[in-house]
Amino acid sequence: MRKKTFLITVAIFGAIGVVAVIAALGMTSKLVTVTDEFFCDMAQGDYDAAYSHLSREFHGNTSVDELQTFAQESALAGYSNATWWRRTIEGDEGLLDGEIEVEGGEYIPVTIWLLKEGDGWKIHQIDWGTDESCSEEPDTDEPPVENATPGS
């Protein structure tokens, strides 16, 4: 009888864990959608659409022309896929850590900070480069465009 009770208890906790993971992924799916749309728009050369996924503060520091120049001079023109291994939301702030795959099979680590603006999420800051950026907090003293360019 104890073995049956133990198995039932394990099954219940396992089910609760699965439901929790599904709920967490569902809550953060909008972050992924906005970010993936941004990168797809950039890769397709639709810079106005890509720009619409950026926060008001990002707009204050970066024009559509600057975004286009950045995209054309970076590997983003060859964007093919993104993988997000960390997705979090705290209040009106969201975070994605992952990597961008570009043509040729190169993977670029990236951390994306998003802000809730109105009813939707907007990209506030993009940090490229090493995995070290995954543990840092966004630098609010510097404009996002400076962090959005590789090698800066």
C-alpha atoms as one frame of an Amber mdcrd trajectory, in Angstrom:
protein
   0.000   0.000   0.000   2.867   2.408   0.788   4.402   1.831  -2.623   1.114
   2.782  -4.306   0.816   5.956  -2.183   4.407   6.868  -3.021   3.821   6.415
  -6.765   0.646   8.509  -6.624   2.509  11.271  -4.753   5.359  11.246  -7.302
   2.855  11.369 -10.171   1.025  14.338  -8.614   4.232  16.324  -8.064   5.411
  15.431 -11.561   2.133  16.694 -13.032   2.371  19.916 -11.021   5.914  20.424
 -12.324   4.825  19.926 -15.931   1.941  22.382 -15.498   4.304  24.953 -13.937
   6.771  24.689 -16.837   3.993  24.994 -19.416   2.571  28.048 -17.609   5.982
  29.724 -17.417   6.650  29.154 -21.110   3.206  30.470 -21.984   3.724  33.656
 -19.973   7.049  34.401 -21.670   6.006  33.388 -25.187   5.142  37.007 -26.063
   8.755  38.022 -25.377   9.931  35.360 -27.802   7.342  36.328 -30.427   8.326
  40.014 -30.418  12.033  39.248 -30.522  11.764  36.604 -33.238   9.618  38.950
 -35.345  12.237  41.686 -34.907  15.051  39.460 -36.166  12.958  38.072 -39.039
  12.006  41.601 -40.117  15.675  42.614 -40.009  16.714  39.588 -42.080  14.009
  40.341 -44.657  15.070  43.973 -44.908  11.809  45.330 -43.465  13.463  47.864
 -41.175  10.291  49.846 -40.481   8.610  46.679 -39.165  11.729  45.785 -37.153
  11.833  49.315 -35.741   8.241  48.954 -34.527   9.428  46.238 -32.114  11.813
  48.633 -30.325  11.006  50.620 -27.179  10.399  54.377 -27.154  13.751  54.908
 -25.449  15.509  52.814 -28.090  13.798  55.005 -30.733  15.228  58.076 -28.986
  18.756  56.754 -29.483  18.491  54.987 -32.854  16.865  55.939 -36.158  15.475
  53.527 -38.755  18.455  54.425 -40.988  20.919  53.571 -38.197  19.117  50.283
 -37.589  19.328  49.477 -41.300  23.044  50.318 -41.442  23.708  48.136 -38.400
  21.766  45.208 -39.880  23.545  45.431 -43.212  26.996  45.639 -41.620  26.414
  42.791 -39.163  25.696  39.093 -39.423  21.995  39.809 -38.827  21.367  40.053
 -42.540  21.822  36.271 -42.536  19.591  35.533 -39.524  18.021  32.094 -39.716
  16.984  31.068 -36.195  17.078  31.900 -32.488  17.265  29.701 -29.408  16.225
  31.101 -26.030  17.436  29.149 -23.015  16.404  31.690 -20.370  13.125  33.587
 -20.439  11.948  35.687 -17.495   9.412  38.368 -16.714   9.491  40.549 -13.593
   6.724  43.134 -13.586   7.030  45.236 -16.743  10.504  43.953 -17.637  11.423
  40.852 -19.584  14.702  39.108 -20.368  15.743  36.609 -23.016  19.146  34.921
 -23.058  20.077  32.788 -25.996  21.816  32.712 -29.304  21.124  33.796 -32.849
  21.996  31.448 -35.688  23.072  33.084 -38.938  23.841  31.723 -42.390  26.882
  29.507 -42.377  25.955  27.972 -39.030  27.537  30.671 -36.844  25.933  31.213
 -33.425  26.035  34.616 -31.748  25.220  34.843 -28.009  22.669  37.546 -27.249
  20.788  38.969 -24.280  17.596  40.922 -24.951  15.887  43.182 -22.407  12.257
  44.049 -23.116   9.856  46.549 -21.570   6.093  46.415 -21.387   4.733  49.428
 -23.292   0.965  49.674 -23.458  -0.434  46.242 -24.237   2.742  44.836 -25.759
   6.410  44.124 -25.254   9.167  46.187 -26.894  12.889  45.500 -27.176  14.747
  47.916 -24.918  18.351  46.724 -25.107  20.357  44.146 -27.052  23.722  42.894
 -25.809  25.875  40.825 -28.157  28.930  38.781 -27.551  30.065  36.545 -24.788
  28.060  34.433 -22.399  29.156  36.845 -19.655  26.438  39.262 -20.809  23.824
  36.739 -19.702  24.420  37.490 -16.034  24.704  41.262 -16.248  21.952  43.756
 -15.546  21.145  46.256 -18.289  23.248  49.396 -18.198  20.630  52.127 -17.995
  23.235  54.914 -18.152  24.166  54.115 -21.763  21.814  54.353 -24.717  20.656
  50.986 -26.079  22.102  51.616 -29.538  25.629  51.475 -28.115  24.921  48.016
 -26.775  23.198  46.938 -29.975  26.301  46.926 -32.111  28.778  44.032 -32.104
  32.161  44.732 -30.632  31.223  47.822 -28.655
